[in-house]
Amino acid sequence: RLALRRIHEPELARRMRDAIDDEAWLESQIAARVNVAVEKDLSDRTGRNAPSMQMPPVFAVAHLYLTSHDPKHPDRRGEIQDIHRRLMAGEATFEQLALLHSDDERSKKAGGVLGWCARGRMPEDFMAVVEKLGKGETSAPVETKLGWHVIRLLDKRPGRAAAMDEVENEMKVQLSVETRGSALRDLLEELRKRPDMQVVLNQDVIDSAGPP
């Protein structure tokens, strides 16, 4: 790729160093502005929103997963049904079957355990199944947009009112995202007006410094 673009490796390294320097400088210039704005609005916003903020129910979940996006295996229904039959017949444990068959490389070595999940952080069709299970129950084979699953609910915790420190952390993140864009725009406007230097704006770096 470098050869096609006629760029030598030292030149690529120089560009990378320049980009890192630019990003670090931008961050150093807007960090103080963001922090001031966050602290200024934090107490008012937490007081106004804390009573209404709720932590959602959370579920400890394990799953055995077969992907439906492998062109070599377009239909996994028969496979997942056979795995579920073996599980229900006691021929193997959930952990053993997950290790042997699951396509989720991250969880299979832990017996299929995904950890604590909540709606909004997992696919909706997956959570719809999880929320109907009782503690210790295992689902029948279920198909989602990702593939086929056998899901086991290990534990669950009900929704609750958020503690003040949780609200405060959430508000800090939200305020930081909201104020970052305006802080960056203010900085760029100041730089454009400075008569004592020539300023070259790298738009790619500027865009990457904004909130996602």
Number of C-alpha atoms within 10 A of each C-alpha: 6 10 8 6 7 9 11 10 11 9 12 12 11 11 12 12 12 12 15 13 12 17 16 12 12 17 16 11 13 20 15 12 18 22 15 12 16 22 13 11 13 18 12 10 16 19 12 11 12 18 13 8 16 13 14 16 15 17 23 18 21 26 24 28 25 24 20 18 12 11 8 7 11 10 16 15 15 9 15 23 17 12 20 21 15 15 18 14 10 10 12 14 14 24 19 17 19 27 19 13 16 25 17 17 13 11 19 23 15 15 19 27 21 16 14 15 17 18 17 9 8 11 13 14 14 17 16 12 16 25 15 11 18 14 15 11 14 21 17 16 19 17 19 14 12 14 17 24 23 24 24 24 22 18 16 20 11 9 11 11 14 16 13 14 11 14 20 19 13 13 20 19 11 13 19 19 16 16 19 22 16 15 18 21 14 13 14 15 10 9 16 13 10 10 8 7 9 9 12 8 12 11 9 9 14 15 12 10 18 17 11 6
